[in-house]
Amino acid sequence: MDFFNKVGKYALGSRLRLMTTMITDDASQIYELYGVDFVPKWFPVFFILTENREITITEIANEIGHSQPSVSKIVQEMITAGLVEENTQTVDKRRNIVTLTEKGTLISKIIETQCKDVEAAVEDLINESNHNLWAALEEWEFLLEQKSLFKRVTDQKKVRESKSVQIVPYEEKYQNAFKSLNEEWISTYFQMEEADYKALDNPSNYILDKGGKIFVALYENKAVGVCALIKLEDPEYDFELAKMAVSPVIQGKNIGWLLAQAVINAAEDLGASKLYLESNTILKPAINLYHKLGFKKIVGRPTPYKRSNIQMELIINNRI
């Protein structure tokens, strides 16, 4: 196992396949030991058929978690071996029932005895080991159903790449990026409006000089994302999170999350208790991000934007 010690957990799939091969090879020998001409991969389908139920290929596939074509292939192989037959002479002519033949029933009795010995052998193996692999497999299956390995790797990739992202305060040299990044997403989905031009053409006068802040995300020293904290003249909200934009060619690095966190922290430092934003539900990634940050939907506030169809607020003191 030196190879797996060198490669580490990256080779999880390869190691599991190797163990599967070892156990499958042993399983073939075990069937021979009991005088049964049987292919190990047939067992899940065969076991379901030993329960003497009227069942179709589709129902078997659903029950054992295999694809219907896979189960159909196994059933055909077992039909050829004389263990299984398909019965169309049922009350419901649309149901093609699969059942064991007399030979299959006879073999099932032998396999039933074999299974008792196999179960006892596996129990011995569990008792000899420091870790209960059977219980661990059940736990891993549950965890992977909740969040797949692909999603977990994707999240780790984001975390690693986000470490290369810098969030810096706005400077005049970033004005073109602030405008172009926002114009890009707004023009893609909507049309630029008067309120956009006010903020984007002169961010210093419209945002910074009024007590707001702008943050810029740098990746490899290039401005790839921006977000603003705009001071409001409003009795209910002191600040608005606005003008968030991330370059579409650099997304997937948690840049939106990092920018929003910078804005929220700045609002908190300035004594804000609530933060306001406007968006459009067509922007699903953005809406998901806001929900993840703790923003909740509100209604009934006036807006200068035609494209706005959702308004949200964050109670800063209540965020996790």
C-alpha positions in Angstrom: 0.0 0.0 0.0 3.0 2.3 -0.4 1.4 3.9 -3.4 -1.7 5.0 -1.5 0.5 6.3 1.4 2.3 8.4 -1.2 -0.8 9.7 -3.0 -2.9 10.1 0.1 -6.7 10.7 0.2 -6.7 11.9 -3.5 -6.7 8.2 -4.5 -9.9 7.4 -2.5 -11.7 6.1 -5.5 -8.8 3.9 -6.7 -8.4 2.5 -3.2 -12.1 1.6 -2.9 -12.0 0.0 -6.4 -9.0 -2.1 -5.3 -10.8 -3.3 -2.2 -14.0 -3.9 -4.3 -11.9 -6.1 -6.7 -10.4 -8.0 -3.8 -13.8 -8.7 -2.2 -15.4 -9.5 -5.5 -12.7 -12.0 -6.3 -13.2 -13.6 -2.9 -17.0 -13.7 -3.5 -16.5 -15.7 -6.7 -14.4 -18.2 -4.8 -17.0 -18.4 -2.0 -19.8 -19.2 -4.5 -17.5 -22.0 -5.9 -16.9 -23.2 -2.3 -20.6 -23.8 -1.9 -21.0 -25.3 -5.3 -23.0 -22.5 -6.8 -22.5 -21.2 -10.3 -23.2 -17.6 -9.6 -21.8 -14.2 -10.6 -21.4 -11.8 -7.6 -22.9 -8.8 -9.3 -26.2 -10.7 -9.6 -26.7 -10.8 -5.8 -28.7 -7.6 -5.1 -31.2 -8.4 -7.9 -31.3 -12.1 -6.9 -31.9 -11.3 -3.2 -34.9 -9.1 -4.0 -36.4 -11.9 -6.1 -36.0 -14.4 -3.1 -38.6 -12.4 -1.2 -41.3 -13.9 -3.5 -42.9 -10.7 -4.5 -44.4 -9.8 -7.8 -41.9 -7.2 -8.9 -40.8 -5.5 -12.2 -37.3 -4.6 -13.4 -38.1 -0.9 -12.8 -39.2 -1.7 -9.2 -36.0 -3.7 -8.6 -33.9 -0.9 -9.9 -35.5 1.6 -7.6 -35.2 -0.7 -4.6 -31.5 -1.5 -5.0 -30.4 1.9 -6.4 -29.2 0.7 -9.8 -30.2 1.9 -13.2 -32.9 0.2 -15.1 -30.6 -0.8 -18.0 -28.2 -2.3 -15.5 -30.9 -4.4 -13.9 -32.3 -5.5 -17.3 -28.8 -6.7 -18.3 -28.4 -8.7 -15.0 -31.9 -10.2 -15.4 -31.1 -11.3 -19.0 -27.9 -12.9 -17.8 -29.8 -14.8 -15.0 -32.4 -15.9 -17.5 -29.7 -17.3 -19.7 -28.3 -19.1 -16.6 -31.8 -20.5 -15.9 -32.2 -18.8 -12.6 -34.9 -16.2 -13.5 -37.9 -16.0 -15.8 -40.2 -13.1 -17.0 -43.9 -13.7 -16.5 -46.3 -11.7 -18.7 -49.3 -13.8 -17.6 -50.3 -11.4 -14.8 -53.5 -9.7 -13.9 -52.1 -6.4 -15.0 -50.9 -7.2 -18.6 -48.8 -4.0 -18.5 -46.6 -5.4 -15.7 -43.8 -7.7 -16.8 -43.0 -9.6 -13.6 -39.6 -11.2 -12.9 -39.5 -14.3 -10.8 -37.1 -17.1 -9.8 -37.2 -20.4 -11.7 -37.3 -23.7 -9.8 -33.5 -23.8 -10.2 -33.2 -20.3 -8.9 -35.3 -21.2 -5.9 -33.1 -24.2 -5.2 -29.9 -22.1 -5.4 -31.5 -19.5 -3.1 -31.6 -22.0 -0.3 -27.9 -22.8 -0.7 -27.0 -19.1 -0.8 -29.1 -18.5 2.3 -26.8 -20.8 4.2 -23.8 -19.3 2.5 -24.9 -15.8 3.6 -25.0 -16.9 7.3 -21.3 -17.9 7.0 -20.3 -14.8 5.2 -22.1 -12.6 7.7 -20.3 -14.3 10.6 -16.9 -13.9 8.7 -17.6 -10.2 8.2 -18.5 -9.8 11.9 -15.2 -11.5 12.8 -13.4 -9.0 10.6 -15.2 -6.1 12.2 -14.3 -7.4 15.7 -10.6 -7.7 14.6 -10.4 -4.2 13.2 -10.0 -0.9 15.1 -12.7 0.7 12.9 -16.1 -0.6 12.0 -16.0 -0.3 8.2 -19.7 -1.3 7.8 -20.9 1.5 10.1 -18.4 3.9 8.5 -19.8 3.1 5.0 -23.3 3.8 6.2 -22.2 7.1 7.7 -20.3 8.1 4.5 -23.2 7.2 2.3 -25.4 9.5 4.4 -22.9 12.4 4.3 -22.3 12.1 0.6 -26.1 12.1 0.0 -26.2 15.4 1.9 -23.2 16.9 0.0 -21.5 15.0 -2.8 -17.7 14.7 -3.1 -17.9 16.8 -6.3 -19.5 19.6 -4.3 -17.0 19.3 -1.5 -14.1 19.5 -3.9 -15.7 22.5 -5.6 -16.0 24.2 -2.2 -12.4 23.5 -1.3 -11.3 24.9 -4.7 -13.2 28.1 -3.9 -11.6 28.3 -0.5 -8.1 27.8 -1.8 -8.5 30.2 -4.7 -10.2 32.8 -2.5 -7.0 33.1 -0.5 -5.4 34.6 -3.6 -8.1 37.3 -3.6 -7.4 40.7 -2.0 -10.2 43.1 -0.9 -8.9 46.6 -0.9 -10.4 50.1 -0.4 -11.4 52.0 -3.6 -8.9 54.4 -5.2 -9.3 56.6 -8.3 -7.3 54.1 -10.3 -10.1 51.6 -10.0 -12.8 53.9 -11.3 -12.8 52.3 -14.8 -13.1 48.9 -13.3 -15.9 50.0 -11.0 -17.9 51.3 -13.9 -17.1 48.6 -16.5 -17.8 45.6 -14.2 -21.2 47.0 -13.3 -22.0 48.0 -16.8 -21.2 44.5 -18.0 -23.7 42.7 -15.8 -26.4 45.4 -16.0 -26.3 45.5 -19.8 -26.3 41.7 -20.0 -29.6 41.4 -18.1 -31.2 44.8 -18.1 -30.6 48.4 -19.3 -28.5 51.1 -17.7 -30.6 53.6 -15.8 -30.1 57.2 -14.6 -29.3 56.1 -11.0 -26.6 53.8 -12.4 -24.8 56.6 -14.2 -24.9 58.8 -11.1 -23.0 56.2 -9.1 -20.7 54.8 -11.7 -19.6 58.0 -13.5 -18.6 59.8 -10.3 -18.3 57.3 -7.4 -16.2 59.8 -5.3 -18.9 62.4 -5.2 -21.9 60.1 -5.2 -20.7 57.5 -2.7 -17.4 58.3 -0.9 -18.0 62.0 -0.1 -21.4 61.2 1.4 -19.9 58.8 3.9 -20.0 55.5 1.9 -17.3 53.1 1.0 -16.3 51.1 -2.1 -14.3 47.8 -2.0 -12.4 46.3 -4.8 -11.5 42.6 -5.2 -8.0 42.0 -6.7 -7.0 38.7 -8.2 -3.4 38.5 -9.6 -3.3 42.3 -9.1 -6.3 42.8 -11.4 -9.6 44.4 -10.3 -12.1 41.6 -10.8 -14.9 42.6 -8.5 -16.4 45.6 -6.8 -19.1 46.4 -4.2 -20.3 49.6 -2.6 -21.7 50.7 0.8 -23.9 53.7 0.0 -25.0 56.1 2.8 -28.8 56.6 2.7 -30.8 59.6 3.9 -33.5 57.3 5.3 -35.0 57.1 8.7 -35.0 53.2 8.7 -31.8 52.4 6.9 -28.4 54.1 7.2 -26.7 52.2 4.4 -27.3 50.2 1.2 -25.2 47.4 -0.2 -25.1 48.1 -3.9 -23.2 48.0 -7.1 -21.8 44.5 -6.6 -20.2 43.1 -9.7 -17.8 40.3 -10.3 -16.1 39.6 -13.7 -17.8 36.5 -15.3 -14.5 35.1 -16.3 -13.3 34.9 -12.7 -16.4 33.7 -10.9 -16.3 30.7 -8.6 -13.7 32.0 -6.1 -16.0 33.3 -3.4 -15.3 36.9 -4.5 -18.9 38.0 -4.1 -18.9 36.6 -0.6 -15.7 38.3 0.3 -16.9 41.7 -1.1 -20.2 41.4 0.8 -18.5 40.6 4.0 -16.2 43.6 3.6 -19.2 45.8 3.1 -21.2 44.4 6.0 -18.2 44.7 8.3 -17.7 48.3 7.3 -21.4 49.1 7.9 -21.1 47.5 11.4 -18.0 49.6 12.1 -19.9 52.7 11.1 -22.6 51.8 13.7 -25.3 50.6 11.3 -27.9 48.2 12.7 -29.6 47.3 9.4 -28.4 47.1 5.8 -30.6 47.4 2.8 -30.3 46.2 -0.8 -32.3 45.9 -4.0 -31.9 43.2 -6.7 -33.8 41.1 -9.3 -34.8 37.5 -8.8 -33.4 36.7 -12.3 -30.0 37.0 -10.7 -30.2 33.7 -8.9 -26.5 33.4 -7.7 -26.7 36.9 -6.2 -30.0 36.2 -4.5 -28.6 32.9 -3.1 -25.6 34.8 -1.8 -27.7 37.4 -0.1 -29.8 34.6 1.6 -26.6 32.9 2.7 -25.4 36.2 4.2 -28.6 36.5 6.2 -30.6 39.0 4.2 -34.4 38.6 4.4 -37.0 39.8 1.9 -39.0 42.9 2.6 -41.7 44.7 0.7 -43.2 48.1 0.1 -40.2 50.5 -0.3 -39.9 52.9 -3.2 -37.0 52.3 -5.6 -35.4 54.4 -8.3 -34.6 51.3 -10.4 -37.1 49.8 -13.0 -35.2 46.5 -12.8 -35.7 46.0 -9.0 -38.3 43.4 -8.1 -36.9 42.3 -4.7 -35.8 44.3 -1.7 -33.9 42.8 1.2 -32.5 43.7 4.6 -29.9 42.4 7.0 -30.3 42.9 10.7 -26.6 43.2 11.4 -26.8 42.4 15.2 -28.6 39.2 14.4 -26.3 37.7 11.7 -24.5 34.6 12.5 
